Amino acid sequence: MPFYRVNGLMVHLNLGGKLRKNPPASCCARLSTGERCCAMSTLLCDWNLEGGGTCDAPLCEEHGVAVGPDQHLCPIHDKQRRETEPELF
């Protein structure tokens, strides 16, 4: 049963049917711990992928890391950015 973060609290949600394999995309999806946040996403991850395009993981305001004007990264890709560009921090 997956863990979700709802308003700062960790809860178990038993998703059934199609939601078990594909949780709602409108929920924030990318926490560094692999958990999901159930806040509504208003942002997308702008990390450039090697094959072209961007990550586009849905993010809430709390978990989207602003890296420029109207550019946000998920916590996982922000960590990668910090590892590859440590002189900026």
N, C-alpha and C positions, 0 to 999 in steps of 0.2 A: 504494500500500500504506500503510495507516494506521500512525501512530506511537502506541505505547502506553507508559505508564510502569509498569514492574513493579518493585516494591521499590526505587524510586529510580533505576532504569536505563531508558534509552530503548531500546526494541526495536521491530522491525518485526514485525507479525503479519499473515499473509495469511489473512484470513477468507474463507471461501467460502460459496456458497449464500445462504440467507436471512440469515446472520450478516453478510455483506458490507454489506447495506443497513440492517440493524437489529442492531447489536452488542448483546451481552448487557446487559440493564438492571441486572443485579446488580453491574455494574462501575461505579465512580465515573466520572461522565460529564462533569463540568464543570470544566475547567481554564481559566485565563484565556488560555492560549496556543491553545486550541481542541483540544488533545490530550486523550486519555482516559487515566485512571489505571486499572489493572487490579486495584486493591484492591477488596475486597468492600464494597459500600455498606451502611451501617447508618443513614444519615440521608437526609432529603429536603430540598431547598431550599424555604424558607418564604416566598419573595418573592411578594407579592401581585401578581397580573396585572390588567391594566386591565379585561378582560372578566369578571373574577371567578375565584376559585380561586387556586391557588398554582403556582409553577414546577414543583415536585416532581421536579427533576433528582436522580438518585441521587448520593450523596456518601459518601466514606469519612471516617473520623475525622480524617484529616490535612487534607483539603481543605474540610471543612465549617467555616465561620466562625461561631462562636457569637455571637449578637447578643441573646440573652435566654434565660430558662429554657426549655429544650427548643425553641429556635428557632435555626435555622441557615440560612446563605445560601451559595450557590455562589460561587466567586471572581468570576465575572462580575457577579452581582447585588450582591455586597459592594462592588465597585468603583463601581457605579452609586449605591449608598447613600451612599458616601463623597463622591461628586461632588455629590449633591443635599443632603446634610446635613453640610457641612464643619465647622460650628461644634461638632459633637459630638466632633471628634477633635483 
